[in-house]
């Protein structure tokens, strides 16, 4: 599932490049700007970030501040990793739980963004509960898998401050 979400996020990011390149060419070479390129690019960026976040958490490639935890023993680092994952799961679950009714309410009421395309608001709002829900599920999965994994070593690829 994480690979599928990563692939979708990658396709969306590629599509952003295509749409914005088209917009630049249309605007500056043909004096014919689009009404859709910027808005759809923004929407694609929102979905790419939220869909890709769970995969980044799974692979450990998300942003981590390890200036203090790198000084701990391997066991201390493992404990802090679990603590961080619990925090991520709780906060992400909270955001997903409270974000879902907002997207649903926009869907039921037929709210739109009020732009040139006038897209339904729920199309972008749904990315929040879905994305954070996936992050929460991934954090719980990593916590449950943790006892079977050896403790992580320090992260030498991280930049020292």
Buried (B, 14 or more C-beta within 10 A) or exposed (E): EBEEBBEBBBEBBEBBEEBBEEBEEBEEEEEEEBEBBBBBBBBBBBBBBBBBBBBBBBEEEBEEEBEEBBEBEEEEBBBBBBEBBEEBBEBBBEBBEEBBEBBBEBBEEEBBBEEEBEBBBBBBBBBBBBBBBBBBBBBBBBBEEBEEEEEEEEEEEEEEE
